[in-house]
Amino acid sequence: MNPTSPSFTIDCDTCVMQHTDACGDCVVSFICSREPGDAIVVDLNEYRALEMLAESGLVPELRHRERSGDSGKRHHHMG
């Protein structure tokens, strides 16, 4: 997350952790109980709140890691 960007998008379709055991404990799945193909947009204040909750052990940490070669596709977007 770029601290100067107002928001970013987390899209499971671009995450290297998709279809692994990590999906079941991902904060995106935890918050949204999302449907396949859905993405979420998180603004800076929400991101900071998620970080604080994760650091406290109240929610899992953000595990999204963009796949290499996904440039130009729907992906973890900054800005």
Buried (B, 14 or more C-beta within 10 A) or exposed (E): BEEEEEBBBBBBBBBBBBEEEBBEEBBBBEBBEBEEEEBBEBEBEEBEEBBEBBEEEEBBBBBBEBBEEBEEEEBBBEE
